[in-house]
């Protein structure tokens, strides 16, 4: 059986080894030059399509939830890939005017921007297009996009429908850094 002093010594050695391995795993910070994006709005054109089937859940109170993930591209002040997670809760069938929320990620060669926008979707009866008007914010950025952290987001877009199903969204995302 180990003596108390040996057990204490063994415990101290174990903590020292764990501590040193933790320091070895720590990431050294790279110096990144932030893009100068605070002086004027960053205007992006985007286009996305469904990246899989939607999830629709019918609720017992007559409402439904609708969720879908979209993927596409952004161009303009920045160029890269867009991933969007769309969510709606509406009556069933959906009225022509209802609320929509989108969580999005933009990935470019310089880094990542993550944010959201929420607002209204308006699709006139029988129309093959719905208009989205929404506002939001940037919630997370990588170093190059530090100037856009917590920036305001304004989105104006159109969702295209074929045979009653949405097939894509395109429009403009304007990101304005807060002063």
N, C-alpha and C positions, 0 to 999 in steps of 0.2 A: 504494500500500500504506500502511496506517495505521502511524504510528509507535507505538512502545510506550507512550509517555506519553498519546497520544490514545486508544489502546485501553483503558488503565487508567482514564482519565477517563470514557469511554463505559461501562465496566463499573460504575463507581461510580454513575453516573447511573441506570443500569438497576436496580441494587440499591435505590437511593433511591426510585425510582418504584414498584417492587414492594413495598417496605416501607410506603410511604404508602398504597397501595391496600389492603394487608392491614389497616392500621389503620382504613381507612374501612369495610371489610367486617365488622369486629369488632362483635359484638352488645353493646349496652348492657344491663346487667342491670336488670330491673324489680324493684322492691321488692314482694314478695308476702307477704301475711299468711298464715302457716300456720294451717290449721284446728286447733283444739285437740282432737286425737284420741288423746292419750297417756294420758288419765286412766281410760278404761274401754274394754272391747273394742268394736270396730266390728262389728256383726252385720248381715250382708247376706243377703237371700233372692235366689236366682237361678233362672233358667230359661233353657235354651238348646236349640237344635235343630241338626241338621246344616246346615253352610253349604256343603256339597258332598259328593260321594261319598267313601267311605273309600278309603284305599290299603292293600291287603293284599298282602304278599309272603310266599310260601311258601319256607321255607329247606330245604336238603337234609338237615338233621339232624332234621326232623320238627316244628320250631317254625315260627311265623309272626309277622310283624310286622303291627301294625294301627295306622293313623294316621288321624285325622279332625279336621277343624276344625269347631267349633261356634260359634254366635253367638246372643246373646240379651240379656237385661236383668238388672240388679240393682236391688233396692229395699231399703228399710230405712234404716239410718243414712246411706247415700249412694244416689243414684239415677243410673243411667247405662247404658251399653252394655257387654256382656261379649263378648270373643272368647276362645275356648279351643282350644288345640292338644293333642289327646289322643294318647297313645302307649302301646302295649302290645307286649310280646313274650311269647308264650305257646306252649304245645304246641298242636298242631293235631289235633283240635278243641280249643278252649279248655276248660280244666277249670272247674268251678264257682267255684273260688277262685283268683284270680291277681292279679298286681301291675299297677298303672296309674299313669301320670304325666301331669299336665296343666300346661301352661304357659298362663297367662292374662293378659289385659289388661282392665282396667276403665277406661273413659273416661267422665268426668262433665263438667259445665260448668266445674268448678274445676280439672280436670287429669286426670292419668293415674297409674294404679297398675299395676305389672307384678310378677308373682310366679309361683310354682309350688306344686303339691301332689303328693305321691306317697303311695300306700298300696295298700290292697287293694280289689278288686272281688269281690263274692260274688253269684253268680246260681245259686240252687238249680235243679236239673235241671227243665226244662219251665216255669220261672217266666217271667212277662212283665215282671219287674223285677229289677234288680241293685242292690245297696247298695254305696256307696263310702264308706270311712272312710279319711281321709288327713290328713297334716300337711305343712307346707311353710313358705315364707317369702316376704316381699315383697322383691324384688330391685332395683326401680327405682321412683322416684316423681317427680312434678313438685312444685313448691314448696309448693302448698297441702297436700300430703300428706306433708310432711317428717317428721312425727311417726311415720309408719308405716314408714319405711325400716328394713329388716331385721326387721320385726315377724313374729311367729309366725302361721301360717295353719292353721286347723283346718277341715276340710270334712266334712260329712255330707250325702250326697245319694243320689238314686235315679236310675238310668237305666231308661227305659221301652223295652220291646221290642215290636214288632209283626211277626209272621211271622218271628221269629228275628233281626230287624235292629233295632239301636238307633235310636230316633226322637227322643230328647231326654233331657236331664238336668235335674233340679231339686233344690234343697236349700238348705243354709245354709253360708255362708262366715263364719267368725269370725276377725277380725284383732286380735291383741293386741300392743300395742307392748311392746318389752322395756324393763324398768326399769333 
